[in-house]
Amino acid sequence: MVMAVPDPDAGQRFAELARALRALWPDVVAIHHIGSTAVPGLVAKPVLDVQVSVAALAAMPAAALAGLGLIERTGLADHKPPAAEWTDADAAKRFFKSLQPRVNLHVRVAGARNQRYALLCRDYLRSHPVAAQAYGLIKQRLIARDPQDEDFYYDIKDPVFDILMAGAEEWAARSGWQLPASDG
């Protein structure tokens, strides 16, 4: 894994992919640019993370997504924050990956805890540059420790996010943050 300053074209690449996804899948609830490339100035892997919010996980055009180079990786679910008491349904998702261009497509149910988590995290880091820089430093140090071990990276990154999200939840309550409208 390699970290770098986000590609300045990530927003344009997201917009193009969002248009293609809407054309294939007109009944999606929302499409959002998430992850590190969605936070200005945050170091990131050269991967575009996209969240598609749907009414139900079963209703999706997997074959059409394969036409975009997005191949499903089955059996994945999101990390469950330890104190949040998430159910399996709260962490359920479908996940598609493309290697060229590098895209991670996270399909989550609209209104589910994991759908909200990704958006709150993104918006919190956008609004708190010091927290984003500290998180970026943690990511760089994890990669420096073992650039090939993704399991190690996520074993540390997930609990760090749980700490970060405690602040994000307080910020959301104070600021009146709500789920944002679709980005694409």
C-alpha positions in Angstrom: 0.0 0.0 0.0 1.2 3.5 -0.8 -0.1 6.7 0.6 0.0 10.0 -1.2 -1.8 13.4 -1.2 -5.2 12.8 -2.9 -5.4 13.0 -6.6 -6.8 16.4 -7.5 -8.9 14.7 -10.1 -10.6 12.4 -7.6 -13.7 14.6 -7.6 -14.0 14.5 -11.4 -13.4 10.7 -11.4 -16.1 10.4 -8.8 -18.6 12.5 -10.8 -18.0 10.4 -13.9 -18.5 7.1 -12.0 -21.6 8.5 -10.3 -23.1 9.3 -13.7 -22.4 5.8 -15.0 -23.8 4.2 -11.8 -27.0 6.3 -12.1 -27.4 5.3 -15.7 -27.1 1.6 -14.8 -29.0 1.8 -11.5 -31.6 4.6 -11.6 -33.3 3.6 -8.3 -30.4 4.2 -6.0 -31.2 6.4 -3.1 -27.8 8.3 -3.0 -24.2 8.1 -4.3 -21.5 9.7 -2.1 -17.7 10.1 -2.5 -16.4 8.8 0.8 -13.0 7.8 2.2 -9.8 9.6 2.3 -9.9 10.9 -1.3 -13.1 12.8 -0.3 -11.3 14.8 2.4 -9.2 17.6 0.9 -5.5 17.3 1.8 -5.8 14.0 3.5 -3.2 11.4 2.5 -4.8 8.5 0.8 -4.3 5.2 -1.1 -4.8 5.8 -4.8 -8.3 4.3 -4.5 -11.6 6.1 -5.1 -14.2 5.0 -2.4 -17.8 5.4 -3.3 -20.9 4.6 -1.2 -24.1 3.7 -3.0 -27.1 3.8 -0.7 -30.0 1.6 -1.7 -33.4 0.6 -0.3 -32.3 -3.1 -0.1 -29.1 -4.9 -0.7 -30.6 -7.6 -2.9 -31.9 -5.1 -5.5 -28.8 -4.4 -7.5 -27.4 -4.9 -11.0 -24.3 -6.9 -10.2 -23.9 -8.0 -13.8 -24.1 -4.4 -15.1 -21.5 -3.4 -12.4 -19.2 -6.0 -13.8 -19.4 -4.2 -17.1 -17.8 -1.2 -15.3 -15.0 -3.5 -14.1 -16.5 -3.7 -10.6 -16.3 -7.2 -9.3 -18.1 -8.3 -6.1 -16.1 -9.6 -3.2 -18.6 -11.6 -1.2 -18.7 -12.3 2.5 -17.6 -8.8 3.7 -19.2 -6.7 6.3 -18.3 -3.4 8.0 -16.4 -3.2 11.3 -18.7 -3.0 14.3 -17.7 -0.3 16.8 -17.4 -2.1 20.2 -19.6 0.2 22.3 -22.1 0.9 19.6 -24.0 -2.4 19.9 -24.4 -2.8 16.2 -26.3 -5.8 14.8 -25.2 -7.8 11.8 -27.7 -5.8 9.8 -26.1 -2.6 10.9 -22.8 -3.7 9.4 -24.2 -5.4 6.3 -23.0 -4.3 2.9 -22.1 -5.5 -0.6 -18.7 -4.6 -1.8 -17.3 -4.3 -5.3 -13.8 -3.6 -6.4 -12.1 -2.4 -9.6 -8.4 -2.5 -10.1 -8.2 -0.2 -13.1 -9.2 2.5 -12.3 -8.9 1.6 -8.6 -12.4 1.9 -7.0 -14.0 0.5 -3.9 -17.8 0.5 -4.2 -19.6 0.1 -0.8 -23.3 -0.6 -1.2 -25.2 0.0 2.0 -28.8 0.3 3.0 -30.1 3.9 3.3 -30.6 4.7 6.9 -28.4 1.9 8.2 -25.8 2.7 10.9 -22.9 1.9 8.5 -24.3 4.2 5.8 -24.4 7.1 8.3 -21.0 6.2 9.8 -19.1 6.6 6.5 -20.8 10.0 5.8 -20.4 11.4 9.3 -16.7 10.4 9.4 -16.1 12.1 6.0 -17.9 15.3 7.0 -16.2 15.4 10.4 -12.7 15.1 8.9 -13.6 17.8 6.3 -14.7 20.1 9.2 -11.7 19.2 11.5 -8.4 19.5 9.6 -6.3 18.8 12.7 -8.1 15.5 13.2 -7.7 14.7 9.5 -4.0 15.5 9.7 -3.6 13.3 12.8 -5.5 10.5 11.2 -3.3 10.9 8.1 -0.2 10.6 10.2 -1.5 7.3 11.8 -2.1 5.9 8.3 1.4 6.8 7.1 3.0 5.2 10.2 0.9 2.0 9.7 2.0 1.7 6.1 5.6 2.4 7.1 5.5 -0.4 9.6 4.3 -3.0 7.2 3.2 -1.9 3.7 2.0 -5.3 2.6 -0.1 -6.3 5.5 -3.6 -4.9 5.0 -5.0 -6.9 7.9 -2.5 -5.2 10.3 -3.5 -1.8 8.7 -7.2 -2.4 9.4 -6.7 -4.0 12.8 -5.3 -0.6 14.0 -7.3 1.7 11.7 -10.7 0.5 12.8 -10.2 1.2 16.6 -8.7 4.5 15.7 -11.8 5.3 13.8 -13.9 4.3 16.8 -12.1 6.9 18.9 -12.4 9.5 16.1 -16.1 8.8 15.7 -16.8 9.6 19.4 -15.7 13.1 18.6 -17.7 13.1 15.4 -20.9 12.1 17.2 -20.5 14.9 19.7 -19.8 17.3 16.7 -22.9 16.0 14.9 -25.1 16.6 18.0 -23.7 20.1 18.5 -23.8 21.2 14.9 -27.1 19.6 13.9 -25.3 17.5 11.2 -27.7 15.4 9.1 -27.2 12.9 6.3 -26.1 14.9 3.3 -27.9 14.9 -0.1 -26.4 12.7 -2.7 -23.1 13.8 -4.2 -23.8 12.3 -7.6 
